[in-house]
Amino acid sequence: MNERLEHLFPEIDFELDLDERTLPSIDHLAPAQSDQAARIRELTAERTAAYGQMQRMMADINRLRESEQRLTASRQGMMTDMLYRMALLSEYRKGGSTESVVRIGTLAALLAHAIGQPDAFCDVLQLAAPLHDIGEICLPDALLGVDEFDASLHHEMQIHCLLGARLLASANDPVLATASVIAESHHERFDGSGYPRALRGEDIPLAARIVACVDVFDALTCDRPQRAKIPAPAAIDQVLAMQGCFDPDILSALGRMRDKIMLVRWPLDSANVTDELRHAIEQQLRPDFWRRFVD
């Protein structure tokens, strides 16, 4: 505390002994000396009062800072929970599961980490990636769970990307802003064959390029009304064979992560997930959940 106050108020000697017992008695001094000693005592009292006031001010500032930190943590927790519930709504709408929400976010974050993205970016992906199909809540039931469409329905299906982007658009929150970008562009393909804007290469935002790869992998490993799931190793091989569709750097990282993907995929598979893990992730999905799988 003294060091901080001395930096702010260098003209004050906070090391001065303020114990009145150390001050000289003025009874035996001449009038001039007595006046000087009285002035010293007066200045010392003023310094003591100022020092005490500054201590109280610093204590008040610290209490305010701690209160603000608690409020910020509470707001972040509420935001995380809201995003998680939105992702669950989207997943349940198309017959998915709690585990799928967590898998998409965790694998996307780990893939981002594998290509050298900072932890903060990976934390955002953990929460933003599961919202990639949020626009599907606006689609008719007849379009959900269908892999192939005729020309009359294909355009309508593509609209879910734009609807999702509009639902999540935010200029202030980084998770919502990233989720909006992912929702709009996760069906774009590296060779320009995707939708809704036929973007190609690095014109596709990085977060969307990552989630595009993870989304296809996870979909292949899940049962759908129109097809059965395939084992995760075969799904990895199938995604790796889609060279034109995905960013080559991301595919390379996916190949290197084969063992880690299996480590993540097994406990988060609907058939294997424990009640304890399900309860934990249903209570609150932390943005740093992916880190438990990092060596």
Sequence and secondary structure as in RCSB ss.txt:
>XXXX:A:sequence
MNERLEHLFPEIDFELDLDERTLPSIDHLAPAQSDQAARIRELTAERTAAYGQMQRMMADINRLRESEQRLTASR
QGMMTDMLYRMALLSEYRKGGSTESVVRIGTLAALLAHAIGQPDAFCDVLQLAAPLHDIGEICLPDALLGVDEFD
ASLHHEMQIHCLLGARLLASANDPVLATASVIAESHHERFDGSGYPRALRGEDIPLAARIVACVDVFDALTCDRP
QRAKIPAPAAIDQVLAMQGCFDPDILSALGRMRDKIMLVRWPLDSANVTDELRHAIEQQLRPDFWRRFVD
>XXXX:A:secstr
 HHHHHHH TTS TTS   GGGS   TTS HHHHHHHHHHHHHHHHHHHHHHHHHHHHHHHHHHHHHHHHHHHHH
HHHHHHHHHHHHHHHHHHTT  HHHHHHHHHHHHHHHHHTT  HHHHHHHHHHGGGTTGGGGGS GGGTT S   
HHHHHHHHHHHHHHHHHH  SS HHHHHHHHHHHHTT  TTS  SSS   GGGS HHHHHHHHHHHHHHHTS BT
TB    HHHHHHHHHT TTTS HHHHHHHHHTHHHHHHHHTTTSTTT  HHHHHHHHH   TTGGGGG  
